[in-house]
Amino acid sequence: MTLKNNLRQYIDAGYPILYIDAYEEIKTDEIISSLNLEKGLIEWNAADGLVNFKNKTPLMETKMSLCEALAFLNSSGDIDNHLVVLKDAHTFLSSDDTDTVAIIKRICQRIINGQIDSTIIIVSPVISIPKEIEKYVTVFEMDPMLQDDICDHVREYLNAYDISVGEKLLNEIAIAFKGLTMYEIDTLLNLSLAENGEITQKDLKLIFEQKRQIIMKSNTLEMINVKEKITDIGGLDNLKKWLERKAAIFRDIDSAVQFGVDMPKGVLIAGIPGCGKSLAAKATSALFEVPLLKLDMGKIMGKYLGESETNMRKAIELAETISPCVLWVDELEKAFAGTDGSGHEVTMRLFATFLTWLQEKTSPVFVVATANDISKMPPELLRKGRFDDIFYVDLPNDNERKRIFEIHIRKRRPADLSGIDVSALVGKSSGYSGADIESVVVEAVEDAFANKQDGLKTDNVLKIINSTKSLSDIMGEKIKNLRKFYSESGNFKNAT
Ligand code: ATP
């Protein structure tokens, strides 16, 4: 839903404070004016105090502070049947300012009790809400600009500087700007012009670099530096083959789509801990030759009403602006804990937002979701049309353990591998996860070094295996239940 529709709906429903997280005051003024409500509009800003919303002329001879202005509007009754738009308010909104908080609380209670018909709209680039009034606040964000609007906006901006660019470059710039707000776009245009007084192909690089910066500041997305390759995964041949096929499509996406191939959506990789799910997510990004973004669900969850959904939408939009990319959602079951019906309403809504996006997604954002236990996740997640496929990762079989031992020994002691009896290690490591095998190799190499040996020997590794408890030993019952669930469900492809 657009910001305008959201505002209208929440105003009609009597929500007391609507907080628009935005820099663009001119744009938010336009949106608020376009609501055409049968209510008056009053604005307060730090420069002039109370002003006429339309022409910004001061309404009072002396400038009132935020607290004075609200107290005046409340006691005079002028607040009734009005929208009160507050600008620059974030610097004055703190729990320390008890008078301001108290008057806002009073107004909110009067709105909720139906004593006055009014809404406070706060427009601010910084979300700052004192705890005492959190429950009255709903947070909104600006609508990201559509590609055509971005084109018009950039053209207008450049015309003002007597600069013209070809349609092709203009379109490329508009695509690169997608997902950004008008403020962010203008900032980047200013920056590009300041560099050399013109906009050229080279500036696209600057735009992408700035987008990276935005991601780094965004908190909800992390850009992961990937060293892992698909050949670093021992076993999981089915999954690797499947990923290779998708990679071939992804690397030549325009021709593939033109041919009629559907845009790849993503994959859910579920199963036993420590068996290469995260490794596969990272290797996917290397294989697809695109950046890896990790979605941090902990940071998506916000304190304020509407904030979590806003964060989720922003993260998705940012990922789309960076696309083509791989978006890794780790520990999916924790991210959406409680969506089996026992959960919090916010989590349910977030989950719905995520699923709808996944279902309707046409952008080249390839989602890799990883999870240990999805037995309690709602069935709609597993329905066709969400992920392209769902894979189950089991404990590695003999052949896979052999390859995992080889990978980790080769990584650390390449020259010693040929002298090691890997089959003997395989025979002694049934029930070990990939992570168990890696840690055995790490310790064995350390052991060989401590013994002043000239290389790693089979005995070093066997000794560590004998003194190590495997994942299956430690989490016996849980692993047994997980394996039973995945193998009996029939919904999942075996990654092996
Ligand atoms: P969790 O569910 O606990 O997050 P996971 O399945 O994501 O576990 P990884 O993080 O991929 O497990 O594995 C941990 C480490 O174990 C990897 O970094 C890798 O070094 C090693 N490992 C696990 N599985 C394999 C494998 N199949 N091949 C090679 N190394 C592996």
Boltz pocket constraint, residues with backbone or C-beta under 6 A from the ligand:
constraints:
  - pocket:
      binder: B
      contacts: [[A, 232], [A, 233], [A, 234], [A, 235], [A, 236], [A, 271], [A, 272], [A, 273], [A, 274], [A, 275], [A, 276], [A, 277], [A, 278], [A, 279], [A, 280], [A, 370], [A, 371], [A, 372], [A, 404], [A, 407], [A, 433], [A, 434], [A, 435], [A, 436], [A, 438]]
      max_distance: 6.0
